Every structure is written in C-alpha cells, then in structure tokens.
Amino acid sequence: MATGRGAARRAGKAIAALALAAGCWAAAPRADEAGNPLIPGYFADPSIVRHAGEWFVFATIDPWGGDTLGLWRSRDLRHWTFSTPNWPTKAAATSPTSGKSKVWAPSVVRGRDGRYWMYVSVGNEIWVGTAPHPAGPWRDANGGKPLVPADYRPGLHMIDAEAFVDDDGQAYLYWGSGLNWVNGHCFVVRLRPDMVTFDGEPRDVTPAHYFEAPFMLKRNGRYFLTYSWGNTTTDTYQVRYAVGDSPLGPFTEPEDAPILSTDRARGVISPGHHAVFRAGEQDLILYHRQALPFVAGGPVRRQIAVDRLEVDGDRLARVVPTRAGPPIAGAAPRRAPGRRASLRASAAEPGHDAAAAGDDDYATTWRAPAGAWLQADLGAVAAVGESLILPATPATPLRFTMSTSQDGRRWRQVAAPHAATGSPIRLRAPGAARYVRLDFPEGADVVEWRFAR
C-alpha cells in the first residue's frame, strides 16, 4: 500500500474530494489514525460476539440486504476475513407470510446451553437459528417457520430482533419497526430455556422516539433499552435510549436528546442500528453510518464503525463519533503496513480517485465504470509477490484480469480473466515487474489494494 509523502499527498487529495462531495469533513487523519470504518466494505446492522479469542461480526450486506448475511472474523480487530454463513438464506428462510425483503439485521448471542443463537430478519419476519460455533454450521431452530411472522401485528414491521441474556441466564427477545419511517413499535418477550418458545405474551414497551433496532444493555442493575429513530436513507437516523428497572419495562427516556447522531463536521451521516460490547473494562458501540460522499436518495451504502460508550449511573453519555476509532483492549494498534506503491487508474467516479485504494482508509474507495483499470507502480523492478484486494462488495463476484510490466509499455498477462468473491482476495504475480495492472471489464469498487512487503 502507498506510504511516504507522495502517498500522503494523494490520500489528502482523495479525502479533499470526499469533503467537497459530502459538503463537510474534518481534517484528514494520518493513515495510521483512520481506524473508522472498522471493517472494509458496505455493511450495516452489526452484531458482534467473541469466541476463543476471535471476534465475529455478523452484518447486513448493503444495499438493503442480500441472499445471505455477511460474516467478518478477526483476532485483532484490525485485519478481517469475510465469508457468508450457511444459514439463513433467502431461499431457505421463507414461508407463506414472507415478503420480498432480503436477509438483514442479525442478532447473535450465546445461550446458557453454550450454543449460539441467531435472530434474523428475512422477508420482513423473524427467524431463529442455532450453531455450536459462531462460524457455524448454522441450522434453522424452529421447524422451518418464522418465529415472528410478518402478519403478527398488521401495519408494523416484524423485523430487527435483538436477543438479550440477563445475568441469571434468562433470555429476552426485542423487536419491531414501523412503516414508511414512522410509527415504530418495540415488543419484548421472555424466552424459555430452548431459546425459541415464548414464555408469556409479548409486551409493547415502545418508548418515546423509538423507530427500530432495539438493543438491551444492563449496567449497575439498570436496564438501558437503546434504539434507532429517524430515517437511515437521509441524515436523520440516530441512536437514543430509555431506562427501566426490568428487562420487560416500562422504559422512560431521561431526556429528549440522541446519544449518537449526524455530525457532518466529522463526516458522520445517519449513525444507528448498533450493538454494544465490552473489551477490557470499556463499553464500545458498534454501529453503521453512511458511506461518503453521501447523496440523499442515492444508493444505500453504509459502513461499520466503533466508538466509546460511557455509562454514568442511569445515564448514557453522548457518543463522540471519531475517524481514528478508540483504543480497544486486545486490538492491534494499527493495521500492518504494506509495500510502497503508487496507484493510478484509467477512470474514477467523483470522490473515488485511484489513491483511495492505497490510503489505508476504509472510508474511501476507488470506484470506476466498466472497462476501467487500476495500476500500481512499485517504484523499481523487483519480485512482485502477493497482493490483497479488499472489495467494497465482497459478496458480489469481482471480475478482473492481472498483467505486469517492467517498463509500463509492454505488458504480460499473468492471470486469466476470472471472478472472485470474499475479502481479502489474494493475488500472486509471478516474476519481476515494476508495474501491476488490474483490468475490470464490469467496473469495480475497491477499498484497498495492498502489496505484501
């Protein structure tokens, strides 16, 4: 990846272009400070668990979900590997009441039985699955039918389920949204030990300013129901909270103010649909926010970020969204540096110059139309070795051809046209060269192209 003063100037230009397109942006961070977004690519609605020293983040694949979920794995919260869980799929999780919506908004928790349980929205209804390990294999846990069908409460969305396991091992399930970005309702029910059967009738515990995406947090004997309000497709999406003495409510907002909302000065648009987790003694909030440059009414491209969450008695302090990201216990201080390379391209969309694919910043991407190429100059003829492509949409096949050159004029194709999914995509160019070029017949959106040292 690019380093040095020349690369810094190129990265600065890329971020300046984003600033112009987005309307406002804080001072560009150094490459080793760009910790947010935490994960490369367009994803939303994250859920996070830790197992055997490894972090697992389950998320919606943007735009608006896919036929599967996205699953990211990391041992240091800096280097991530993408895959898709075997369950749910749009085809497998369907019923007579299912709508056309795809797979989104997973909640994954560990039950008192030691197994992992997933509550997920498919077709505007809630399904439940289980697995012995976060990576699976997952299976349906409710006999091939939804846990909460789409018609459970007509006029409302039966989506965004979130499980909460209390200190005594008792599990609860929260869910609910509205229609047309208004009239959200939140339901809660106690779960029996099988993690599937409702223990009693669900309650409507909707607090003020609730729209969707509930997440329960317990601290110091108090229950904090956190949730999203507003519209994720505009700049109004935000995180709020209400407090209660029981996981079943009632819940009351302590003040009419969000704890996390749009902050254009920091390049943060419509943050929300979050999860809270602990690392060491620190509470952290994992959430999505709009990718930049943000265009209201444009494609929904969201990115996952993490910041500090402070609990003060029965209040949650306002979250300060950052570009650097917080220090996290057990996390690597920064991503491993790569080999120096300068990038240029045959074409790029506004705000998505070639330098964005070499700036070690997951907020920026090189995006270009069909037929474009991206070229790396390694500075001198040497063994090329391995490089990594981090695509912005790793669940979608990326089609490309790779060529090398010693002088930039005569080229040798070293990889036949092919398609790859996942992240990172590992490439190996045999022989010695100064230049490496990737040709994309269908266009591309690339977060990073890194060369191993």
N, C-alpha and C positions, 0 to 999 in steps of 0.2 A: 504494500500500500504506500501511498505517497507520504513522504516526510520532508523536513527541511523548509527553508524559507520560500523556495519556489512553490512547493506544495501548499504552504500556508497561504500564500497569495491567491492560489487557485481556489482553495477552500473558502477563503474570505469572499471571493467574487461569487461563488455559488451561493453562500449564505446571504450575501447582499441582494442577489437576485430574488431569493425567497422573501427577504424583507420587503422588497418593492412589491412583489406579488401579494404578500399577505397583508400589507398595509402597515405592519409594525413588528419589530423584532428587537429583542435586547441584544447587547453586544455579543458577538460571536464568541463561543468558548474555544479554548485550545482543544486540539484533538483529544488529549487525554482527560478533558473535562466533560466531554459530550457523552455522559452516561445515560441520558434520556433522549429518545426512547430506549428502554431497556432491551427490547427484542427487535430484531430486524424484520421489516415487512408490515403488511396491513392486517391487523388483527384487533379484536375487541372483546369485551365482556370476560375478562380473565378470571380464572380460578387457580389457586396455587396450593400445592402440598409438597412436603418434603419426606423422602423415604430413603433410608440407608445412606444418608449424606448427599443425596441428589435432589435437586429441585425439579418439579414438574409443573408447567403452566399449560392449562387447557384453555382454549380460546375460540371465539367465533372467527371464521375466515371471512374477511371482507372481500367484496361488498355484500352485506346482508346475508352472510352465511353461505355454506357450501353443502355438498352432499355428505360431508363428514365434518368433524372438528379438526382443529389444529392442535398439536401437542408439541411443546418445546421442552427440552431436557438440558440441564446444566449442573455441573458440580461446583461452579464458582460464580454463578450469576453474571458472567461476562461472555462466555463462549457457549453458544446454544446450538442444538441439533433438532431439526424439525422432522416430524412424522405425522401420520394420521392414525388415530386409534381404530381398531377393527369394528367397534360399535360406539355410538349409533351411526347408522347411515340413513339417508332419506328413504331409501327403498325398504330397509329392514324395520324402521320405526314408523309405521303407518297404520291407520285404522279408518273405519268408515266416517269418523268425525274429523279426520285430519284435513288441514288446509294446505295451500301450496307453499307456505313458507319453508325455508330450508332448516338446517341444523344450526342452533346457536345457543348461547348463554349457558354453558355448563357450570355446575357446582359439584365439586368432588371433595368428599370428606372420608375420614377413616372412622368406621363404626366401632362400637365396643367389642364386636366379634373379630376385630383385626382386619376385616376386609375393607376394601374401598368401595364407595357408593357414589354413583353419579346421577344427578337430577338435571335433566337437559330438555330444552325446548326443541321440538320437531313438529313442523306443521301446525304451529300455534296451539300445541298442547304439550303436556309434561310427561316425559318418560323416565324410567328409572332402570339403571343397570348396575352391575357389580363386577368386581375383579379382585384377584388376590394381590395384585401389584398395580401401581398407577399406570404402568405401560401395558397392562392387560395380561392375558386376554380378557376382554370385556364381554359380558353377555346380558341380554335382557333379563330383568328380575321380576317381571310382573305378567308372565304368561302371554307375551306378545300384544299387550294392550296398554294404552296410556294410563298413567297414574292419575292424571287430571285431564279429562277430555276437553276438547275445545269448547264444547257447549255446556260446561259445568256451570258457568254464570254468563248467560247470554248478554251481549253488549259489552263484555270486557274481554281482555286478552288473558288467556291462561298460559302465561309464559314467565320466564325469569325466576325459576325456582332456585332457592338457596337453602341448603341444609345447615343446621347448627347443632352441635353436640355439646351439651352442658357439662359442667364439671363432674356431675354424678353419672354421666354416660347416657342420660336421656337425650334423645334426638328430637328435633323440631324441623318442620318444613315451612318456609315462607315463599310466597309467590304472588304474582299479579301485576297487571298493567291496564292501561285504558285503550281507547281507540282515538285515532286522529290527534294524538299528542295531548289529550285531555282526559279527565275523569279516571285517573288511575286508582286502583283499589289493591290493598295488601291483605292477604289471607295468611293465617298461621294455623298449624295443626300439630299436635303431638304425634310422634311415630312410635309404633310398637317395636319391640326388640328386633323384629325381622327387617326393619328399616323400610318397609313397603306399606304395611297396613296402617291406616289412620286410627289413632286411639282417641275417639270422640269426633265431634263435628268441627270442621274448620271455622275459625272466627275471622270476622272482618275487623282488622285493627288499624285501618288506614289513618295515619296522622296527617296533619296539615302539610301541604306542599309535597305530597307523595305522587309520583307517577309510575315508577317501575324500579326494578333492580334492587330488591331488599338485600341487606347483609346484616346479620346479627353479630354484635361484638359485646362480650361481657368483661367488665373490668371493675374491680373493687366492689363486687356484689351488685353492681348496677348493669342493666341491660340497655345497650345502645342500638336501636334499630336505625341503621343508616340506609340511604336510598337515593335514587336519582329523580330529578324534577326538571322539566323543560323538554327540549327537542334536540336530539343528538344530531340532526341534519342542519341545524342552524348554530348560532353561538350562545344558545340559552341553556344548554344542558349543564347540570351542576349536581353536587353531592350535598345532601342535608342529613339531619339526624333528629331523632326523638328518643326520649329516655323513659324507662319504666322499671318497676320493681320485680317484674316477672317476664319470662320469655313469651308469655301469652298476652302481655299488655295489661292495662292500656298504656299507650305511649304518647308523650307530650313533647312538642318542640319547645326547647327552652328559650329560643329567640327566633325571630323571623329573619334568618340570615344563612346563606350556604357556608359550608366549610371548605368547598373547593369549587371554583367556577372559572369562567373565561377570564384570562389575563393576557390581553394582547401584547402588553409590554414584554412578556416573557414568551410569546409565541405559543400560548396555550389556548386552544379553542375547544369549547364544549367538553370538558373532562367529566367522566362519570362511569357508571356501571363498573363498580370496583370490588375488590376483595381486600381484607385486612389480614396481615400475618405478622409473626414476630420473628426476629433474628437477633439472637442475644437477648438483651433487655429492651430492645427498641421495637415499637409498633411501626409498621410500614403500610402504606396504602398503595395498592396496585390498581391501576385504572387505565382506561383508554382516553385518548384525545385525538382531535382531528389532525391528519397529516397536513403539512404546509407545502405549497400555498393553498389555503382554504378558499374554496369557491362555493358560496351558498347555492344550494340546488344542484351542485355538481355531483360526481361520483362519491360514494361514501368510502373514504379511505381513512381508517383510524389506526393509531399506533399505541402500543402499551408502554406506560411509564410507571415509575415508582418514586414515592416521596415519603418523608416522615409524617407520622400522625401522632399528635400529642394528646394524651388524656389527662385532664386536670379535674379530679373529683368527679362530679356528674356533668362535666362539660368536655366537649372536644374542641381543641383549638383550631383556628383556621389554618388550613394546609397551605404552605408556600410552595407552589409548583416550581421546579427547577429544571435547568438543562443539564447540570452536572450530575444530578442524582445524589442521593445521600450515601454516606459511608454505611456499609452493611456488614455486620459481623459474619465472617466466613466467606465473604466475597473477595475476589481478586480486586486489587485497587484499580486496575485498568485492563483493557484487552491487550493481548500480546502484540507487539509491533510486528509489522511485516517488512518486506524488502522494498526499497525505494523504487517507485515507478511513477512516471507522469502519464496522464491519460488525456486522450483527445478522441473526438467522435465525428462521424460524418453528419450527424444531426442530433438535435435535442429539443424537447419541449421547453418553453419558457420556464425558468426557475429550476431546471433539471439538467444543468451542464455536465459534461463528462467528469469534471473534477469532483463532483458529488459522489462518484463511485469510488473515490480514493481518499476521502477525507476522514475516515474512521468515525463517521457520524451517522447514526441510524435515522436521523430526522430527514436526511437528504438522499435523493436518488437520482441516477441518470435514467431518464425516460425518453424514448425515441420511437419513431414510427417504423413500419415495416421496411426492411431493406437497409436499415442503419447498421453501422459497425462501430465498435468501441476498440480503441487501440492503446496498448501500453508500451511506453518507451522505458526500458530498463537501464538506459544510460551507457551501456557498453555490451559488446558481445560476450556472452557467458552462458553457462548451462541454465536453462530456464527452470526446470524442475516443476514443482507443484504450485498451482494457484487455486484460490477458492472464490466461487461466485456465490453471493448472498442475494437471491432474487427477492423482490418485494412481494411476489405472489408465489411462494414455493409449492403450493398445492396444484398450480397450473403448469403444464409442461412448457419448458423454455427451450426453444429450438435454436440451434446455432451451429456454426462451423468454426474451427480454430485453425489459424495459419500463423507461421512465423517468418521472420525476415532478418537478415543481418544488416541490410542497408536501407530498408524502407521502400525499396523498389521491386526487388524480386522476392516473391512470396512462395512459400511451400505449405500446402495444406497438411496439417498433422492430425486432424480429427475430422472424420467424415461427418456430413450433416446428421444430426441426431437430436433427440429431445430428452430432457432430464427434468425431474421434479426433486423437491427437497431443498434443504439448506443445512450446511453448505453443500454446493455442487463442487466436487473435486475434479480438477482438470490437471493433466500432465502433458507437457510439451516435450517431446524427446529432442535431444541435440542442443546445440548452442545457437543463440539468437540475441539480437538486441530488441527487436520489436515482436510483439504478440498481438494478434488481432482476432476479435470475435465478430462474426457476421451473423446478424439476426434477421432471417427472412420475414418473420412475423412481428418484428419490433421487440422491445424489452423494457423492463423497469427494474433496475439493478441498484440495490442498496450499497453493496461494496464488491470490489474485485481486489483480492489480496494475493500477494505473491509471498511464498514462504522464503525466509532468509536462508 
